[in-house]
Each structure stands twice: as C-alpha cells, then as structure tokens.
Amino acid sequence: VPLAEYEGRLVVLYMTDEDEVHIPVNMSVRCMFVSLDRAGGKVCGTIHWSGILATVPFSFRLLHCLAVSD
C-alpha cells in the first residue's frame, strides 16, 4: 500500500477488484486522507476523505507513490 504525506495528513492509496460475475475485470484505485493523533498511549486516526481516483484494467500495478509540492 503506497503511503505519502500531503498537507500534514497521511495519504493511503490502495486497489480493489471490480468483479463481473466473480471474474476480476477492472480495479479501482482508491485514496484516503487520514489525520493521526495521540490519545494517551494510543494513536487514533480520522478519515477526512475517501474515494475512487480512477478505474484501471485488472493487469494494472501501482509501483510508486510520489508527493509533489510547489
């Protein structure tokens, strides 16, 4: 799972199958923006946004994740 930092939040990219009659045809590239905070001895997370970025063929592989800033 590629991870990056964007505007002080953790960005998580992950892929999910989209089946047609139980045969994977496409995959969705999904993203989550998460803030992490300490609460006593624990680390807690808040998901600020989650959604689909793109739909790609099942053979697609995500190799690298790069955060770019101005």
Buried (B, 14 or more C-beta within 10 A) or exposed (E): EBEBEEEEBBBBBBBEEEEEEEEEEBBBBBBBBBEEEEEEEEEEEEEEEEEEEEEBEEEEEEEEEEEEEE
